Amino acid sequence: MNFDIQKALISALRETLYMVSYSLVISILFGGLIGLFLYVTTTKLFFKNMVVNQIFGAVVNILRSIPFIILLVLLLPVTKVIAGTTIGPEAVVVPLSVTAVAFYARLSQAAFSEVDKGVLEAASACGAHPLKIIFGILLPEARVGLINGITVTTISLIGYSAMAGIVGGGGIGDLAVRYGYQRYETEVMFACVIILVVIVQLIQLAGDSAARRADKR
């Protein structure tokens, strides 16, 4: 593998990490909040409102049902407004974030739903304010599920980022297609695959380790 290819690999790896890291932070913040909102609006212990819940749930489901490659194209006008461009890693962050927010919202909602309702009901019966229950009991009890959701979301984002080449976003996946498929340089494709496999394995190991440390049971 020549020096130019090595430079291209390093540059592609940097682009992938840029796209995934920014999108992941946005998905954790907004997806986590939406997941929490979806959960608290389904139970009378908090702020039950099924109409609002169904509206937000429908929006999340619609975003999740659109294949990322189509969403990438659909959001080009929005991407132009937010990022100021429709090409490059900065542009890819927008559709990646939208997909990841919807994805993590459902994962975080599931994590909250797994918390023992008996503990929440006991706290409510003692007169604890709903916000105190959320921050003092619900979030700590759901942390293992939330961490596992972050791990799954991160790995999914790496897969989605492989489609970044459609808008010239670069990344490892784009490099594998351009060199390995279009130019028939199979060693580049194998190198990209190995890098992606290693990254995913490291993320999974780190996520599993964090979840075990957070599990106090």
N, C-alpha and C positions, 0 to 999 in steps of 0.2 A: 504494500500500500504506500503510494507516494506521499510526499509532504503536503501537496495541495489537498489530497483527500483527507489527510489527518486534520488539517486546518478546517476543512468543511465539516468534519465530524464534531470537532470542538465547538464550532460556531452553531451547528444544529442542536447540539446538546444544551448550549446556553439558551437558545431560543425556546426549546421545549421546557426547560426549567422556568424560564420567564413566564411563559404562557400558563403553565400549570400552577405555579406559586401564586400569581396574582388572582387567577380564577378561583383557586382554593380558598384564599382568604375571604374573598367576596362571598363565596358559597357558604362558608361557615357562619359568617356574620348574618347575612340576609336569609339564607336557607334555614339556619338554626332558629331565627326569629319567626319565620313563617311556620316552621314545624311546630314551634311552641304555641303560636297563635292558633293553628289548626287543632292542636290538642286541647287547649283551655276552652275553646269555644264548643267543645263537644260534651263537656261535663258540667253538671250543676255545681260542682265544688268551686268552680272558678267563674267563668263569664260565658255561660252557655248561650249560644246564638246559632242555631242550625242554618238559618238563611245565609248569614255572613259566612259561616263555615263552608257551606256548599258552593258559594260563589268563588271563594278563594281556592277551595279544593278543585273546582272545575278548571280554573286558570292553570293551576299547577299540573293537573292531569293533561291538559291540552299541550302545554310546553313539553311535558315528558313524552307525549305520544308522537311528536314531530321528530323524524330522524335528524340527527345533528347536521348532516350534509345539506339537508333542505333548509334547516333553520339558519345555517351559515349564510345562505344566499338571501333568505327572506329578511334577515336583519341588516343587510348591507346599508340601507338608508339610515337606520338607527346607529349603526357602527360609524358611519361617516359623521353624524352629528356628535357622538360621544367622543370618539377617538380622533376625529379630524382626518381620517384616512380609511380606506377600505382594503389596504394591503399591509402586510407586515405583521409581526407578532402582536403589536399593540391592537390591531384590528381584530385579531382572532380572540383576544381576551374577552371581548364583548359577548359574542355568541357562546363561548365556552362558559362564561359566568352565568348567563341566562340558563343554560342547560344544567349546570352544576347546582345552581340555587334551587331549581325545581326538584332535582334529583335528591339533594341533601335534605330538602324540606320534608320529603316523605320518610327518609331514613330517620331523621331526628324525631318526627312525629311518632314513628314506631318505637323508638327508644323511650320516649315519654310514656307511651301506652303500656310498656312493660313494667313500669314502676308499680309496686304493690299499692293498690287503691286503699287497702285497709290502713296503711300508714298515713296516707293523705286525709282520709276521712277522720282518723283519730285526731290529727292536728287541727282539722276544721272544727271538730266537736269541742276541742279545748278553747276555741275562740281565736285561733291564729288567723291573721289577715291573709287573704289569698296570695298577695305578693310575697309575704314572708314564707308561705308554704312553697311557692314556686322557687324562690332563691335559696331557701334553707333546707328543703327536702327534695323537691322534684328534680332540680338540676343536679345536685350531688348524687342522687340515686340513679339517675339516667346516664351518668358520665361514661360508663363502660360502653353502652350502646352508642352514645354519641361519638366516642373515639373510634369504635368499629366502623361507624358510618363515614367518618372522615377518611379512614383508610380505604374503604371501598370507593368513595368519591374521588380520591386522589388517583387511584389506579384507573378509574374510568376516564378521568381527564387526560391521562397519558394516552389512552386509546383514541379519544376524540381529537387530541392535538395532532394525530397522524394525518388528519384531513386538512390541516392548515395550509397545505400547498395549493388548495383551490383559490385562496386569496393571497397567495405569495407569502404566507406566514412563516414558512420554513419549518424547522424542527427535524427531529430524527426520522419520523415517519415520512415526511416529505423527501428527505434525502434518500431514504431507502427506495422510494418510488422513482425518483429522478435518475439515480445512478444504477440502482439494482434492476429496475424494470425497464426503463426507457433506454438506458445505455448498455444494458446487459452486463454490468459489472457486479457479478454475484458476490464477490468478496466484500463489497461495500454493503450490500443487503444483509449478508450474514453478520457483519460487524454491527450494523444498526439493530438487528434482531437481538444479538447478544447484549448490547448495551441496554435495550429496553427490558429484556428479561431480568438483567441484574438490578436495574432500577426498581422494577416492580417487586422483586424478591426482597430488596432492602426495605422498601416501603411497607410491605406486608409484615416483615419481621419487626420493624420499629412499631407499627401499629399494634401488633399482638403483644409486644412487650409493654407498651404503654397501657393497654387494656388490662393486662394482668396486674400491673402496679396499681391501677385505679380500682380494681375489684377488691373490696374490703370484706367480701363474704367469706 
